Amino acid sequence: MKEIIINLQGDLDFKLGESLFSKLEELSEAPRRILLDAAGLNSATLEGASILNRLPERFPDSKFAICTVQEGIDLSSEGNVSIPVFQDRESAKSHLISEDDPKDQGFQEESTVLVNCPSCFHLLKIQNSGNYACPACQSKFFVTKDFRTSPFERLL
């Protein structure tokens, strides 16, 4: 099963929700474990939350989890949340890997993970942590062991 971590940023409105939905449709590998990190969200509209909560029914073979939702942001639509919400990334990862095959435990080094370039948000497939360069914009960045991206900064 493939793993994807998506860092949500800005305002979760209809436009961002539709963009997320269309990007997930473009991915060919299924089923997937999808972790939505909401630490960068500023707000969420009812339309955006509704699209987010319909993801499990549109992708029934995939498993979803949301983590680090800021206080005051409501991701429920029509009074319910169909994706489990967790306080931190580690507990969300634990939920995603639970009830799977014992040999499939954890975000493995050998599996391919999708990350976005921190500069241009180009989608890249990687297999392990380390230094990378984006083929689209040529910016250099580092990917941590939990697949977070960090751009290199130039000191003058």
Salt bridges, closest charged atoms under 4 A:
GLU3 OE2 - ARG33 NH1 3.10
GLU25 OE2 - ARG58 NH2 3.64
GLU29 OE2 - LYS125 NZ 2.77
ASP37 OD2 - ARG89 NH2 2.67
ASP37 OD2 - ARG148 NH2 3.82
ASP100 OD2 - ARG33 NE 3.16
ASP104 OD2 - ARG33 NH2 2.64
ASP146 OD2 - ARG148 NE 3.43
